[in-house]
Amino acid sequence: MVLENKVAIITGGASGLGEATAIRYAGSGASVIVADTNTSGGEKTVELIREKGGTAEFVHTDVTSENDVINMINVAKGKFAKLDALVTCAGILLSPNTRVDQFEATDWDKVIDVNLKGTFLCVKHAVSLMGQHDSGVILMIASGAGVLGGSSSVAYAASKGGVYGFGLTLAGQLKPLNIRVHVILPGNMATTLKLNVIGEIAEKAGGSRQEAIKAQLPSLLKPEVTAELLTNLVSDIGTSAQDTLLIQSAAWTKIFEDQKRSS
Ligand SMILES: NC(=O)c1ccc[n+]([C@@H]2O[C@H](COP(=O)([O-])OP(=O)(O)OC[C@H]3O[C@@H](n4cnc5c(N)ncnc54)[C@H](O)[C@@H]3O)[C@@H](O)[C@H]2O)c1
């Protein structure tokens, strides 16, 4: 199995991309820490993993709390003694389609706190554990919203652009520790976050939430497709991925397929 003997922490593991990634990692042989504020969702992810014979622990973690993040790392250290991969999926999007002069500062703070500060805190404390064995992979989930433009939310765009800038600095800083850093821009996925945004935008425009979701659903990726890319990046074939910014695309899928065939 491609992630045999690896230990991974996945934030946001109760739902969407984090859930799909946790299940995929455990199914590929990794021991997984599922970290989320959503206890019932996180415990469900762990249950699904254990039913299939995988190894997982849920740790209630609010990524905006440094104490919670320290506890999450301590659980990984206590249970599995090391950390090979951190995947930061925890994220929120508030106030879509709200012009900046109407955007509430409280919503701005919430989004920046979870998406940007939360990513910083998880990376900060993960590096101290990865540094003890001089290896690791950090996959930071950003969004095209923050790098390519076109977001429905100014705070979401700013937070994800911030994650990208953070990642560019980290990649060089952590190279001497043999820690590889990638900022991932996933394609649009059918998750709670995305479907809620589609529904909210439709309602704001006086339309139907259900109709809008139904119309857009066929164009959205399943989170499992992105989870496969995140699995390849942590597996041995991922070592050839040297770019910091990875945009989910057919090209990346092809690179990994070619490598699998030749290995
Ligand atoms: N869905 C998309 O189209 C899309 C596209 C690009 C990027 N992303 C990013 O992918 C990541 C995963 O999102 P998703 O689409 O799976 O959404 P989701 O809503 O299904 O999952 C997000 C998870 O983050 C958790 N979370 C929220 N605040 C938290 C906190 N303070 N501490 C810990 N956990 C917290 C939620 O409980 C939830 O389980 C996010 O960072 C999102 O911005 C999503």
The ligand as an SDF file (V2000), in Angstrom:
LIG
                    3D

 44 48  0  0  0  0  0  0  0  0999 V2000
  -15.2950   22.7270   -2.3490 N   0  0  0  0  0  0  0  0  0  0  0  0
  -14.5730   23.4000   -3.2300 C   0  0  0  0  0  0  0  0  0  0  0  0
  -14.9770   23.6030   -4.3940 O   0  0  0  0  0  0  0  0  0  0  0  0
  -13.2190   23.9300   -2.8470 C   0  0  0  0  0  0  0  0  0  0  0  0
  -12.4080   24.4900   -3.8610 C   0  0  0  0  0  0  0  0  0  0  0  0
  -11.1470   24.9610   -3.5230 C   0  0  0  0  0  0  0  0  0  0  0  0
  -10.7110   24.8610   -2.2030 C   0  0  0  0  0  0  0  0  0  0  0  0
  -11.5050   24.3180   -1.2360 N   0  0  0  0  0  0  0  0  0  0  0  0
  -10.9950   24.2090    0.1200 C   0  0  0  0  0  0  0  0  0  0  0  0
  -10.9990   22.8410    0.4890 O   0  0  0  0  0  0  0  0  0  0  0  0
  -11.0010   22.7540    1.9260 C   0  0  0  0  0  0  0  0  0  0  0  0
  -12.0490   21.7380    2.3560 C   0  0  0  0  0  0  0  0  0  0  0  0
  -13.3260   22.3140    2.1310 O   0  0  0  0  0  0  0  0  0  0  0  0
  -14.5940   21.4640    1.6620 P   0  0  0  0  0  0  0  0  0  0  0  0
  -14.9940   22.0060    0.3650 O   0  0  0  0  0  0  0  0  0  0  0  0
  -14.3150   20.0260    1.8310 O   0  0  0  0  0  0  0  0  0  0  0  0
  -15.6860   21.9930    2.7250 O   0  0  0  0  0  0  0  0  0  0  0  0
  -16.4360   21.2940    3.9600 P   0  0  0  0  0  0  0  0  0  0  0  0
  -17.2800   22.3700    4.5340 O   0  0  0  0  0  0  0  0  0  0  0  0
  -17.0790   20.0360    3.5160 O   0  0  0  0  0  0  0  0  0  0  0  0
  -15.2420   20.9190    4.9670 O   0  0  0  0  0  0  0  0  0  0  0  0
  -14.6010   21.8660    5.7660 C   0  0  0  0  0  0  0  0  0  0  0  0
  -14.3420   21.2470    7.1310 C   0  0  0  0  0  0  0  0  0  0  0  0
  -13.5960   22.2030    7.9180 O   0  0  0  0  0  0  0  0  0  0  0  0
  -14.0920   22.1210    9.2460 C   0  0  0  0  0  0  0  0  0  0  0  0
  -13.7790   23.3410    9.9990 N   0  0  0  0  0  0  0  0  0  0  0  0
  -14.3110   24.5720    9.8450 C   0  0  0  0  0  0  0  0  0  0  0  0
  -13.7950   25.4180   10.7580 N   0  0  0  0  0  0  0  0  0  0  0  0
  -12.9070   24.7110   11.4960 C   0  0  0  0  0  0  0  0  0  0  0  0
  -12.0590   25.0210   12.5800 C   0  0  0  0  0  0  0  0  0  0  0  0
  -12.0230   26.2530   13.1260 N   0  0  0  0  0  0  0  0  0  0  0  0
  -11.2560   24.0480   13.0880 N   0  0  0  0  0  0  0  0  0  0  0  0
  -11.2930   22.7950   12.5570 C   0  0  0  0  0  0  0  0  0  0  0  0
  -12.0880   22.4280   11.5500 N   0  0  0  0  0  0  0  0  0  0  0  0
  -12.8880   23.3810   11.0160 C   0  0  0  0  0  0  0  0  0  0  0  0
  -15.6010   21.9140    9.0740 C   0  0  0  0  0  0  0  0  0  0  0  0
  -16.2120   21.4340   10.2630 O   0  0  0  0  0  0  0  0  0  0  0  0
  -15.6330   20.9280    7.9250 C   0  0  0  0  0  0  0  0  0  0  0  0
  -15.5870   19.6010    8.4020 O   0  0  0  0  0  0  0  0  0  0  0  0
  -11.2640   24.1760    2.4300 C   0  0  0  0  0  0  0  0  0  0  0  0
  -10.0510   24.7610    2.8420 O   0  0  0  0  0  0  0  0  0  0  0  0
  -11.7990   24.8940    1.2030 C   0  0  0  0  0  0  0  0  0  0  0  0
  -11.5520   26.2720    1.2600 O   0  0  0  0  0  0  0  0  0  0  0  0
  -12.7530   23.8460   -1.5380 C   0  0  0  0  0  0  0  0  0  0  0  0
  1  2  1  0
  2  3  2  0
  2  4  1  0
  4  5  1  0
  4 44  2  0
  5  6  2  0
  6  7  1  0
  7  8  2  0
  8  9  1  0
  8 44  1  0
  9 10  1  0
  9 42  1  0
 10 11  1  0
 11 12  1  0
 11 40  1  0
 12 13  1  0
 13 14  1  0
 14 15  2  0
 14 16  1  0
 14 17  1  0
 17 18  1  0
 18 19  2  0
 18 20  1  0
 18 21  1  0
 21 22  1  0
 22 23  1  0
 23 24  1  0
 23 38  1  0
 24 25  1  0
 25 26  1  0
 25 36  1  0
 26 27  1  0
 26 35  1  0
 27 28  2  0
 28 29  1  0
 29 30  1  0
 29 35  2  0
 30 31  1  0
 30 32  2  0
 32 33  1  0
 33 34  2  0
 34 35  1  0
 36 37  1  0
 36 38  1  0
 38 39  1  0
 40 41  1  0
 40 42  1  0
 42 43  1  0
M  CHG  2   8   1  16  -1
M  END
$$$$
